[in-house]
Amino acid sequence: MARGWESKSVEEQQSQATASETRPGPRPTPDQIARQRQRQGLHLSRARVIQQLETAQNPHHRQMLESALADLDAQLARLG
């Protein structure tokens, strides 16, 4: 039974050591994390709109998508 506990402890120590090595530098603030997530969401939305634009044939639908793309670009520019 002692070996089981010992091996779990070693595994835990190894995983903690690997986790601490992968995060050098200061941790991001909650505000920075929120901005990063928002930026990622905008990039995903932008990619989806571009994909839809490539296949859109209706002129009104294309116009709506182009407007959405411009809005997403403006939001990304505001985020910096």
PyRosetta script that sets phi, psi and omega in degrees:
from pyrosetta import init, pose_from_sequence

init()
pose = pose_from_sequence("MARGWESKSVEEQQSQATASETRPGPRPTPDQIARQRQRQGLHLSRARVIQQLETAQNPHHRQMLESALADLDAQLARLG")
pose.set_psi(1, -34.2)
pose.set_omega(1, -178.9)
pose.set_phi(2, -64.9)
pose.set_psi(2, -34.7)
pose.set_omega(2, 179.9)
pose.set_phi(3, -65.3)
pose.set_psi(3, -38.1)
pose.set_omega(3, 179.5)
pose.set_phi(4, -61.1)
pose.set_psi(4, -45.7)
pose.set_omega(4, 178.8)
pose.set_phi(5, -65.8)
pose.set_psi(5, -37.9)
pose.set_omega(5, -177.8)
pose.set_phi(6, -65.7)
pose.set_psi(6, -43.8)
pose.set_omega(6, -178.7)
pose.set_phi(7, -68.0)
pose.set_psi(7, -34.9)
pose.set_omega(7, 177.2)
pose.set_phi(8, -65.4)
pose.set_psi(8, -39.3)
pose.set_omega(8, 179.2)
pose.set_phi(9, -64.4)
pose.set_psi(9, -41.4)
pose.set_omega(9, 179.2)
pose.set_phi(10, -64.6)
pose.set_psi(10, -44.5)
pose.set_omega(10, 178.8)
pose.set_phi(11, -60.4)
pose.set_psi(11, -42.2)
pose.set_omega(11, 179.7)
pose.set_phi(12, -63.9)
pose.set_psi(12, -42.8)
pose.set_omega(12, 178.8)
pose.set_phi(13, -63.8)
pose.set_psi(13, -40.0)
pose.set_omega(13, 179.5)
pose.set_phi(14, -66.7)
pose.set_psi(14, -41.7)
pose.set_omega(14, -179.5)
pose.set_phi(15, -68.0)
pose.set_psi(15, -35.8)
pose.set_omega(15, 177.0)
pose.set_phi(16, -67.9)
pose.set_psi(16, -38.5)
pose.set_omega(16, 178.9)
pose.set_phi(17, -65.6)
pose.set_psi(17, -40.5)
pose.set_omega(17, 179.1)
pose.set_phi(18, -67.9)
pose.set_psi(18, -40.1)
pose.set_omega(18, -179.6)
pose.set_phi(19, -65.1)
pose.set_psi(19, -38.5)
pose.set_omega(19, -179.1)
pose.set_phi(20, -72.5)
pose.set_psi(20, -27.5)
pose.set_omega(20, 178.2)
pose.set_phi(21, -74.7)
pose.set_psi(21, -28.9)
pose.set_omega(21, -176.8)
pose.set_phi(22, -82.0)
pose.set_psi(22, -10.1)
pose.set_omega(22, -178.7)
pose.set_phi(23, -119.3)
pose.set_psi(23, 69.3)
pose.set_omega(23, 177.5)
pose.set_phi(24, -75.8)
pose.set_psi(24, 154.2)
pose.set_omega(24, 176.6)
pose.set_phi(25, 85.9)
pose.set_psi(25, 180.0)
pose.set_omega(25, -178.1)
pose.set_phi(26, -72.5)
pose.set_psi(26, 151.2)
pose.set_omega(26, 178.7)
pose.set_phi(27, -74.9)
pose.set_psi(27, 144.1)
pose.set_omega(27, 177.5)
pose.set_phi(28, -70.3)
pose.set_psi(28, 149.5)
pose.set_omega(28, 178.6)
pose.set_phi(29, -75.2)
pose.set_psi(29, 162.1)
pose.set_omega(29, 177.0)
pose.set_phi(30, -57.1)
pose.set_psi(30, -34.9)
pose.set_omega(30, 178.8)
pose.set_phi(31, -66.9)
pose.set_psi(31, -40.4)
pose.set_omega(31, 178.5)
pose.set_phi(32, -65.6)
pose.set_psi(32, -39.4)
pose.set_omega(32, 178.5)
pose.set_phi(33, -64.4)
pose.set_psi(33, -43.0)
pose.set_omega(33, 179.6)
pose.set_phi(34, -63.2)
pose.set_psi(34, -42.2)
pose.set_omega(34, 178.8)
pose.set_phi(35, -65.0)
pose.set_psi(35, -39.4)
pose.set_omega(35, 179.1)
pose.set_phi(36, -63.8)
pose.set_psi(36, -43.0)
pose.set_omega(36, 178.3)
pose.set_phi(37, -65.5)
pose.set_psi(37, -40.3)
pose.set_omega(37, 178.6)
pose.set_phi(38, -64.0)
pose.set_psi(38, -43.3)
pose.set_omega(38, 178.8)
pose.set_phi(39, -61.7)
pose.set_psi(39, -42.6)
pose.set_omega(39, 179.2)
pose.set_phi(40, -63.8)
pose.set_psi(40, -41.4)
pose.set_omega(40, 177.8)
pose.set_phi(41, -62.5)
pose.set_psi(41, -40.7)
pose.set_omega(41, 178.5)
pose.set_phi(42, -66.0)
pose.set_psi(42, -38.8)
pose.set_omega(42, 178.4)
pose.set_phi(43, -65.4)
pose.set_psi(43, -39.5)
pose.set_omega(43, 177.7)
pose.set_phi(44, -65.3)
pose.set_psi(44, -43.1)
pose.set_omega(44, 178.3)
pose.set_phi(45, -62.7)
pose.set_psi(45, -41.7)
pose.set_omega(45, -179.9)
pose.set_phi(46, -62.1)
pose.set_psi(46, -43.5)
pose.set_omega(46, 178.7)
pose.set_phi(47, -62.4)
pose.set_psi(47, -40.4)
pose.set_omega(47, 179.3)
pose.set_phi(48, -65.4)
pose.set_psi(48, -42.5)
pose.set_omega(48, 179.5)
pose.set_phi(49, -64.3)
pose.set_psi(49, -41.4)
pose.set_omega(49, 178.6)
pose.set_phi(50, -62.7)
pose.set_psi(50, -41.6)
pose.set_omega(50, 179.0)
pose.set_phi(51, -62.6)
pose.set_psi(51, -42.2)
pose.set_omega(51, 179.1)
pose.set_phi(52, -67.9)
pose.set_psi(52, -35.3)
pose.set_omega(52, 178.5)
pose.set_phi(53, -62.9)
pose.set_psi(53, -35.5)
pose.set_omega(53, -178.8)
pose.set_phi(54, -64.3)
pose.set_psi(54, -28.2)
pose.set_omega(54, -176.9)
pose.set_phi(55, -107.4)
pose.set_psi(55, -9.4)
pose.set_omega(55, -176.7)
pose.set_phi(56, -69.5)
pose.set_psi(56, 135.6)
pose.set_omega(56, 179.7)
pose.set_phi(57, -115.9)
pose.set_psi(57, -27.7)
pose.set_omega(57, 179.8)
pose.set_phi(58, -73.0)
pose.set_psi(58, 125.1)
pose.set_omega(58, -177.4)
pose.set_phi(59, -59.9)
pose.set_psi(59, -35.5)
pose.set_omega(59, 179.7)
pose.set_phi(60, -69.4)
pose.set_psi(60, -38.9)
pose.set_omega(60, 177.8)
pose.set_phi(61, -66.2)
pose.set_psi(61, -42.4)
pose.set_omega(61, 177.6)
pose.set_phi(62, -60.1)
pose.set_psi(62, -41.7)
pose.set_omega(62, -179.9)
pose.set_phi(63, -63.4)
pose.set_psi(63, -41.7)
pose.set_omega(63, 178.3)
pose.set_phi(64, -62.7)
pose.set_psi(64, -43.4)
pose.set_omega(64, -179.7)
pose.set_phi(65, -66.1)
pose.set_psi(65, -39.8)
pose.set_omega(65, 177.9)
pose.set_phi(66, -64.4)
pose.set_psi(66, -37.5)
pose.set_omega(66, 176.7)
pose.set_phi(67, -66.2)
pose.set_psi(67, -41.5)
pose.set_omega(67, 178.2)
pose.set_phi(68, -64.1)
pose.set_psi(68, -39.5)
pose.set_omega(68, 179.0)
pose.set_phi(69, -64.2)
pose.set_psi(69, -42.6)
pose.set_omega(69, 178.4)
pose.set_phi(70, -63.3)
pose.set_psi(70, -40.0)
pose.set_omega(70, 179.1)
pose.set_phi(71, -65.2)
pose.set_psi(71, -42.7)
pose.set_omega(71, 178.4)
pose.set_phi(72, -63.5)
pose.set_psi(72, -41.0)
pose.set_omega(72, 177.8)
pose.set_phi(73, -62.5)
pose.set_psi(73, -39.9)
pose.set_omega(73, 178.5)
pose.set_phi(74, -64.9)
pose.set_psi(74, -40.8)
pose.set_omega(74, 178.7)
pose.set_phi(75, -64.6)
pose.set_psi(75, -41.7)
pose.set_omega(75, 178.7)
pose.set_phi(76, -64.4)
pose.set_psi(76, -37.9)
pose.set_omega(76, 179.0)
pose.set_phi(77, -65.5)
pose.set_psi(77, -37.7)
pose.set_omega(77, 178.4)
pose.set_phi(78, -65.5)
pose.set_psi(78, -35.5)
pose.set_omega(78, 179.8)
pose.set_phi(79, -71.8)
pose.set_psi(79, -26.7)
pose.set_omega(79, 177.9)
pose.set_phi(80, 89.1)
pose.dump_pdb("model.pdb")
